[in-house]
Amino acid sequence: MSVTRVLFGDQFRLGMTDRLAPAIRAAAASLGPQGVGALYTLGGAVRRAETGVDIIRHFTGQSAEETLVREAFVAAEQDLHDGTARLAAMLDAALSASGEAIAAGIHPTLLSRAVSALFPDVNAQFAACTAPCEDPAAVLRAFDLPEVAVSAVRAALDQVGQEGHIEVSEHPEPGIECTASQGFIIDMKPLIGGTLDHMERVSVLVVNDVIRDLKPLLPVIEGFARSDKSLFIGARGLEGDAKQLLERNRVAGILRVSAFEPVDKGPRAAEMLTDLAVATGAEMISGETGRSLAHLTPDMLGAASALQRQGDRVTFLEPRGDGDEIALRLRGIAAEVVRNRYLALDREHAQRRHSRLAGRWVELSVGEDSAQPGLLARVERAIKSARSAQAHGTIAGAGRGLSAVAARIEIEKPETQEERAAQRILGRALRAPERVLRHNAGLDDGYGNWAADLPELSDPVDLSRSLLEIAVSLALQMMTLEAAVVRT
C-alpha cells in the first residue's frame, strides 16, 4: 500500500535539491580533460556516460523536477551541441545560492525578478570581455582532438567560410577526410530501377506532385531519345503508367533517364524541390505555380553539365540557375534560419539547404579509432563551437572568462536584499565552471593561478552566455515550485 505525502515550501525545495544533487554534480564532474565519467548498467552490460547530458539522462528519475532537468539538458544539447557539463556546474551553483536566498526569507518571485533585472548588465559585461575569433585554434584545443582531426576541421572551416555548412559523417576506417563538394547537392532517393550514378548534359524536370501520366511528356521524351542528353525527373512520386513507361524506355536503352523523390516528406519535400528548381533554372510544375505537365515545353527544363550520385546524395555540377533567382532564394532561407533560431533541427535543416544552394558545403568523414573513443561526437561539438566563436566572438577559456564577467558584475553594490541575492546567484553560477575545473585538476580553491600552465583556451561567448541563462532560469523555475504530492 502506497503512502501519499504533500510537501510544501522549504521542505519540498530541500528534498528536491537533495534528489537532484547527485546527478547534477556527477555531470559537472565530467567537465574538462581531467573530468570523470559515470558507469551505469543497461541490459546486463556496464556502460560509461561521459558527457553531462548522458549522465543526466541516465541518473535522473521520474519525479517532476528530475524530468524537468533532464528535458532541459537534452534540449540544451540539441540546441547548443556542447557545454552540458558546464551547464551542470552552473545549475548546481545557482540552485544552492537560490535556496540560501529563499531560506533567508526572500520570496521566489521577487528573487526571479531581481535576477532578470541584472541580465542587461550581465550581457554588457560579456560584451566587454569578448574578443573576435580570428583563429579557431584556441577553441578547438578544448576538445582534445588528435592533430589530424584539428587540421581537417580547420581546413573545413576555411573552405566554407561564415555562410557554408560542414556535415560530419562516419566511415568504417580510422582517419578523417575533408571533401569539398562542388555544385548543388540534394538528398533524394530513386523512383525507378537501374538508376545511373553519373549522367552528362542533364536536363532537369521538377514536379511538386506525384506523376501518374506521362502522355503530355511524350514529345519532350522523344526529343531526348534522339539526342545525347540525359533527363532527370525530381517529383513527389512516380506511379502507374508513368513509371512503367520510363522503366520500359530505360531498359530498352532508348532514354537516359533518372527519376528521384526527396528524402524529406511533407513541406520539407516541397522546399527541396523548389531549391532544385531554382538551382538548375527549371520552372516548378505544381498547382501553386499554375504550371502543368500538359503545357510542358523544353524551355521549362533546368540544366546542369553533369550529375553524380552517391547513395541518396545527388550532386548537380555547374547547375544553370539564374544568379538573381538564387540570391533571392538564399535570402528567404536565411530568414528561415533566423525564425528557427530556437528550433535546432529546423534551423540546421535550413542552414544545410542554404549552404548547398550557395555551393559552400564540406563533408568531414570521421573513422572511429579505438585510441580515440568518441572522436566523431567530439569533432561535431568542436565544429559547432568554432562556428559559434567565429560568428559571435570568444571569451577566455578554462572558466576564466566567466569569472572575469562575475568580477565585473560584482563591482556594483546593490541596495536591496533581493538585488544582493541576485548578484550572488549570478556570480556563483559564473564562477562554477572554473571552480569545478580546478577541483577536477586536483587543486583546491586557494590555488590562485591554477591555469597558468595550460595552453591558450577560448570559449564561444554566445554558448557561454546561453548556458548561464539556461542554468539560472532553470534553477529559479524550480525554486518557484511551492508543493508536490509524493507517493512512497
C-alpha positions in Angstrom: 0.0 0.0 0.0 1.5 3.4 -1.0 1.6 6.3 1.3 0.9 9.8 0.0 2.5 12.9 1.3 2.2 16.5 0.4 5.4 18.5 0.7 5.3 22.3 0.9 7.7 25.3 0.8 11.2 24.8 2.1 10.6 21.2 3.0 9.8 20.5 -0.6 12.7 22.5 -2.0 15.2 20.9 0.3 14.0 17.4 -0.8 14.1 18.5 -4.4 17.7 19.7 -4.4 18.8 16.6 -2.4 17.3 14.4 -5.2 18.9 16.4 -8.0 22.3 17.0 -6.4 23.9 13.6 -7.2 23.1 13.6 -10.9 23.9 17.3 -11.4 27.3 17.0 -9.5 28.2 13.9 -11.4 27.5 15.7 -14.7 29.6 18.7 -13.5 32.5 16.3 -12.6 32.8 15.3 -16.3 34.0 18.8 -17.1 37.4 19.3 -18.7 40.2 16.9 -19.7 40.5 15.7 -16.1 36.8 15.1 -15.8 35.4 11.7 -14.9 32.5 9.7 -16.4 29.9 7.6 -14.7 29.1 3.9 -15.0 25.6 2.5 -15.4 24.1 -0.8 -16.5 21.9 -1.4 -19.5 20.6 -4.9 -20.4 23.2 -6.5 -18.2 26.1 -4.6 -19.8 28.1 -1.9 -18.0 28.2 1.4 -19.9 30.0 4.6 -19.4 28.3 8.0 -19.6 30.9 10.7 -20.3 29.1 13.9 -21.3 26.9 16.0 -19.0 23.7 15.3 -20.9 24.4 11.5 -20.9 24.9 11.5 -17.1 21.8 13.5 -16.5 19.8 11.2 -18.9 20.8 8.0 -17.1 21.0 9.2 -13.5 17.7 11.1 -13.0 14.4 9.5 -12.1 10.8 10.2 -12.9 9.9 12.9 -10.4 8.6 16.2 -11.9 11.8 18.1 -11.1 14.1 15.4 -12.4 12.1 15.2 -15.6 12.3 19.0 -15.9 16.1 18.9 -15.5 16.5 16.0 -17.9 14.4 17.7 -20.6 16.3 21.0 -20.2 19.7 19.3 -20.6 18.5 17.3 -23.7 17.1 20.5 -25.2 20.4 22.3 -24.5 22.4 19.6 -26.1 20.2 19.6 -29.2 20.3 23.4 -29.5 23.9 24.2 -28.4 25.7 20.9 -29.1 28.2 21.4 -26.3 28.5 22.6 -22.8 26.2 20.4 -20.8 28.9 19.7 -18.2 29.3 23.5 -17.7 25.6 23.8 -17.6 25.5 21.2 -14.7 28.2 23.2 -12.8 26.3 26.5 -13.2 23.0 24.9 -12.3 24.4 23.3 -9.1 25.8 26.7 -8.0 22.6 28.6 -9.0 20.4 26.1 -7.1 22.5 26.4 -4.0 22.6 30.2 -4.0 18.9 30.4 -4.8 18.0 28.0 -2.0 20.0 30.1 0.5 18.3 33.3 -0.6 14.8 31.8 -0.2 15.7 30.3 3.1 16.7 33.8 4.3 13.2 35.0 3.6 13.3 36.3 0.0 10.2 35.4 -2.0 11.0 33.3 -5.0 9.1 35.6 -7.4 10.9 38.7 -6.2 14.2 36.9 -6.4 13.4 35.9 -10.0 12.6 39.5 -11.0 15.8 40.7 -9.4 17.9 38.2 -11.4 16.1 39.2 -14.6 16.8 42.9 -13.9 20.5 42.1 -13.7 20.8 40.4 -17.1 21.3 43.6 -19.2 24.4 44.3 -17.1 25.5 40.7 -17.5 25.2 41.0 -21.3 27.1 44.2 -21.3 29.9 42.7 -19.2 30.0 39.7 -21.6 30.4 42.1 -24.5 33.3 43.9 -22.6 35.1 40.6 -22.2 34.5 39.4 -25.8 37.3 39.2 -28.4 36.9 38.4 -32.1 37.8 34.9 -33.2 40.4 35.3 -35.9 41.8 31.8 -35.4 39.8 28.9 -34.0 42.8 27.1 -32.6 42.2 28.2 -29.0 38.6 27.0 -29.2 39.5 23.6 -30.8 42.1 22.8 -28.1 39.3 22.3 -25.5 38.1 19.1 -27.4 41.4 17.1 -27.1 41.3 16.2 -30.8 44.3 14.5 -32.5 46.3 16.7 -34.7 44.9 15.2 -37.9 41.4 16.0 -36.8 42.3 19.6 -35.9 43.9 20.0 -39.3 40.8 18.6 -41.1 38.4 20.8 -39.0 40.4 23.9 -39.7 40.6 23.1 -43.4 36.8 22.6 -43.5 36.2 25.9 -41.6 38.5 27.8 -44.1 36.7 26.3 -47.1 33.1 27.0 -46.1 33.6 30.5 -44.5 30.8 32.0 -42.5 28.0 31.0 -44.8 28.9 27.4 -45.7 27.9 24.2 -44.0 30.1 21.4 -42.6 28.5 18.0 -42.4 30.1 15.3 -40.3 29.6 11.6 -41.3 31.1 8.3 -40.1 33.1 5.9 -42.2 34.4 2.5 -41.3 38.2 3.0 -41.5 40.2 5.1 -39.0 41.2 8.5 -40.1 39.5 11.7 -41.1 38.9 13.1 -44.6 37.8 16.6 -45.7 35.9 16.7 -49.0 34.7 20.0 -50.5 31.7 19.4 -52.7 31.1 21.4 -55.9 27.7 22.3 -57.4 24.3 21.9 -55.9 23.6 19.0 -53.6 20.2 17.5 -52.7 19.2 14.3 -50.8 16.9 12.2 -53.0 16.1 8.5 -53.5 15.4 6.8 -56.8 11.9 6.1 -58.1 12.9 3.6 -60.8 15.4 0.8 -61.0 18.8 0.8 -62.6 19.4 4.4 -61.6 22.6 5.9 -63.1 25.3 7.2 -60.8 26.7 9.6 -63.4 24.9 11.5 -66.2 26.3 14.1 -68.6 24.4 17.1 -70.2 21.5 16.8 -67.8 18.1 18.4 -68.3 16.0 18.7 -65.1 12.2 18.4 -64.7 10.9 19.4 -61.3 7.3 18.4 -60.4 5.8 19.1 -56.9 3.3 16.3 -57.3 3.1 12.5 -57.9 3.4 11.8 -61.6 0.9 9.2 -62.9 0.6 10.1 -66.6 3.5 10.8 -68.9 1.4 11.3 -72.1 1.9 15.1 -72.0 5.6 14.5 -71.8 5.9 12.2 -74.8 7.0 14.9 -77.3 9.8 16.0 -74.9 10.8 12.5 -74.1 11.1 11.7 -77.9 13.4 14.6 -78.2 15.7 13.2 -75.5 15.6 9.8 -77.1 17.0 11.3 -80.4 19.7 13.4 -78.6 22.7 12.7 -76.4 21.2 14.4 -73.4 20.0 12.9 -70.1 16.8 13.6 -68.3 16.5 13.9 -64.5 13.0 14.0 -63.0 12.5 15.2 -59.5 9.0 14.7 -58.2 6.9 13.7 -55.1 6.5 10.2 -56.6 6.1 8.2 -59.8 3.2 5.7 -60.2 1.2 3.7 -62.7 1.6 4.1 -66.5 4.2 6.9 -66.0 6.5 4.6 -64.0 6.1 1.7 -66.5 6.8 3.9 -69.5 10.0 5.2 -68.0 11.1 1.7 -67.0 10.5 0.3 -70.5 12.4 3.1 -72.2 15.3 2.8 -69.7 15.6 -1.0 -70.1 15.4 -0.7 -73.9 18.2 1.8 -73.8 16.1 4.4 -75.6 16.3 7.0 -72.9 18.9 8.1 -70.4 16.6 9.0 -67.5 16.6 9.0 -63.7 13.6 9.8 -61.5 14.0 10.7 -57.8 11.9 11.9 -54.9 13.1 14.0 -51.9 14.2 12.0 -48.9 12.3 14.5 -46.8 8.5 14.4 -46.7 5.7 16.9 -46.4 6.5 20.7 -46.5 10.2 19.9 -46.5 9.9 17.9 -49.7 8.4 21.0 -51.4 11.2 23.1 -50.1 13.8 20.7 -51.5 12.1 20.6 -54.9 11.9 24.4 -55.0 15.6 24.6 -54.2 16.3 22.1 -57.0 14.3 24.2 -59.5 16.0 27.4 -58.6 19.5 25.9 -58.6 19.1 24.4 -62.1 16.8 27.1 -63.6 13.8 24.8 -64.0 10.2 26.0 -63.8 8.4 24.3 -61.0 5.5 22.2 -62.2 2.8 22.5 -59.5 -0.7 23.8 -58.8 0.8 26.7 -56.8 2.8 28.0 -59.8 0.0 27.4 -62.3 2.3 25.2 -64.4 1.2 21.7 -65.5 2.8 18.8 -67.4 0.2 19.3 -70.1 1.9 22.6 -71.1 5.5 21.5 -70.7 8.0 22.9 -73.2 11.7 22.3 -73.3 12.5 25.8 -72.1 10.8 24.9 -68.8 13.5 22.4 -68.0 16.5 23.2 -65.9 20.1 22.1 -66.8 23.4 21.0 -65.4 26.6 19.9 -67.0 26.6 16.6 -65.2 25.1 14.7 -62.3 26.8 12.5 -59.8 25.1 10.2 -57.3 26.4 8.5 -54.1 23.7 6.8 -52.1 20.9 9.3 -51.5 23.1 12.3 -52.2 22.8 13.8 -55.7 25.2 16.4 -56.9 24.5 18.7 -59.9 27.7 20.0 -61.4 27.6 23.5 -63.0 23.8 24.0 -62.5 22.4 26.6 -64.7 20.1 28.6 -62.4 19.7 32.3 -62.6 22.0 34.2 -60.2 19.4 36.7 -59.2 16.8 33.9 -58.5 19.4 32.0 -56.4 20.3 35.1 -54.4 16.6 35.8 -53.7 16.0 32.2 -52.6 19.1 32.3 -50.4 17.8 35.4 -48.6 14.5 33.6 -48.0 16.3 30.6 -46.5 18.5 32.9 -44.4 15.3 34.5 -42.9 14.1 31.0 -42.2 17.3 30.2 -40.2 16.6 33.3 -38.1 13.0 32.4 -37.5 14.0 28.9 -36.3 16.9 30.0 -34.1 15.3 28.3 -31.1 14.4 25.2 -33.0 17.6 23.3 -33.5 16.5 20.7 -36.0 14.6 23.1 -38.2 17.4 25.7 -38.0 20.0 23.2 -39.1 17.9 21.9 -41.9 17.5 25.4 -43.3 21.3 26.1 -42.8 22.1 23.0 -44.8 19.8 24.0 -47.6 21.3 27.5 -47.7 24.9 26.2 -47.9 24.1 23.6 -50.6 22.3 26.1 -52.7 25.1 28.6 -52.3 27.6 25.8 -53.2 29.6 26.2 -50.0 29.5 22.8 -48.4 32.1 20.4 -47.0 31.9 16.9 -45.7 34.1 15.5 -42.9 34.2 11.7 -42.9 35.4 10.5 -39.5 36.5 7.0 -38.8 36.3 5.8 -35.2 39.6 4.8 -33.6 40.0 2.6 -30.5 42.7 5.0 -29.4 40.2 8.0 -29.8 36.8 6.9 -28.4 34.0 9.3 -29.1 36.0 11.1 -31.8 33.0 11.6 -34.1 31.0 13.4 -31.4 34.0 15.5 -30.3 34.6 16.6 -33.9 30.9 17.6 -34.2 31.0 19.6 -31.0 34.3 21.2 -31.9 32.8 22.4 -35.2 29.7 23.8 -33.6 31.8 25.7 -31.0 34.2 27.0 -33.6 31.4 28.3 -35.9 29.7 30.0 -32.9 33.0 31.6 -31.9 33.6 32.9 -35.5 30.1 34.4 -35.6 29.9 35.9 -32.1 33.5 36.0 -30.6 35.1 34.4 -27.7 36.0 34.8 -24.0 39.0 33.3 -22.1 38.6 29.6 -21.7 39.0 27.3 -18.7 36.3 29.3 -16.9 38.5 32.4 -16.6 36.3 34.5 -19.0 33.2 33.6 -17.0 34.9 34.5 -13.7 36.0 37.8 -15.3 32.4 38.6 -16.1 31.4 37.7 -12.5 34.1 40.1 -11.1 32.7 42.9 -13.4 29.1 42.5 -12.3 30.2 42.4 -8.6 31.7 45.9 -8.8 28.2 47.4 -8.3 27.0 47.4 -4.7 23.2 46.6 -4.7 20.9 48.4 -2.3 18.2 45.8 -1.6 18.3 42.3 -0.2 16.8 40.9 -3.4 19.4 42.6 -5.6 22.3 41.3 -3.4 20.9 37.8 -3.6 20.5 38.0 -7.4 24.1 39.2 -7.7 25.3 36.2 -5.6 23.3 33.8 -7.8 24.8 35.0 -11.0 28.3 35.4 -9.5 28.4 31.8 -8.2 27.0 30.4 -11.4 29.6 32.2 -13.5 32.5 31.1 -11.3 31.3 27.5 -11.0 33.0 26.1 -14.2 36.4 27.4 -13.2 35.9 26.0 -9.7 34.9 22.6 -11.0 37.8 22.5 -13.5 40.3 23.4 -10.7 38.8 20.7 -8.5 38.9 18.1 -11.3 42.6 19.0 -11.8 43.2 18.1 -8.1 43.7 21.7 -6.9 41.9 23.4 -4.0 40.1 26.8 -4.2 43.1 28.6 -2.8 45.3 27.8 -5.8 45.1 31.1 -7.5 46.9 30.9 -10.8 45.9 27.3 -11.4 45.6 27.6 -15.2 49.0 29.3 -15.8 50.5 26.2 -17.4 47.5 25.5 -19.7 47.7 26.3 -23.4 45.6 29.2 -24.6 42.0 28.3 -24.5 38.9 30.2 -25.6 35.1 29.6 -25.2 32.5 30.8 -27.6 30.8 33.8 -25.9 27.3 33.1 -27.3 27.5 29.5 -26.0 28.7 30.6 -22.6 26.0 33.3 -22.2 23.3 30.8 -23.3 24.5 28.3 -20.7 24.3 30.9 -17.9 20.8 31.9 -18.9 19.6 28.3 -19.0 21.1 27.4 -15.7 19.8 30.4 -13.8 16.4 30.2 -15.4 16.1 26.5 -14.6 17.2 27.0 -11.0 14.7 29.8 -10.4 11.9 27.9 -12.2 12.4 25.1 -9.8 12.7 27.4 -6.8 9.3 28.9 -7.5 7.6 25.5 -7.2 5.7 25.5 -3.9 4.4 22.0 -3.4 4.5 18.4 -4.6 2.5 15.2 -4.0 4.9 12.3 -3.2 3.8 8.7 -3.2 6.2 6.3 -1.3 
